[in-house]
Amino acid sequence: MAMTVHVDIVSAEGAIHSGLAEMVFAPGKMGELGIAPRHSPLITQLKPGDVRVQAKQGEMMHFYVSGGMLEVQPDVVTVLADTAIRAE
């Protein structure tokens, strides 16, 4: 069984996504971030761009964020976005 991290993506409008992921990629203020399960705790600003959530079996979900904050704990990743929209 692959290790996973719980991912929450929320905006001012409400919850956009909540679920498990094998990997999360986000546009950090200082560059692209790759977050795996058991990542060291981190808080950083996000710049506008694509947040990618790699779910089980390699399924990739894309979310556009207009900026915000990223909080990482060993088992939880939270994206607090100004605006977030799931791409189809």
C-alpha positions, 0 to 999 in steps of 0.5 A: 500500500502506497503512503498517502497524505490528506489534502484539503483545498479551501477558498473563501467560497468553501471547500474545493477538495478533500481527499488522499494523495500520493504527492502534491505539487504547488506553485510556491513563492520561491518556486515549485514545491513537491510535497510527499507524505511525511514531509517536514512541516512548512508554511509558505505563500503560494503564487497564482498557478496550478496545484496538482494532486496526484491521487492513487493509481497516478490520477492527477487532479489540477486546481487553479489558485490565485494565490494564498497559503500552503500549510504542510504537516507530516500527514496533512497538506492544506491549501488556503487559496484566495480563489480556487477552481478545479480544472476539468 
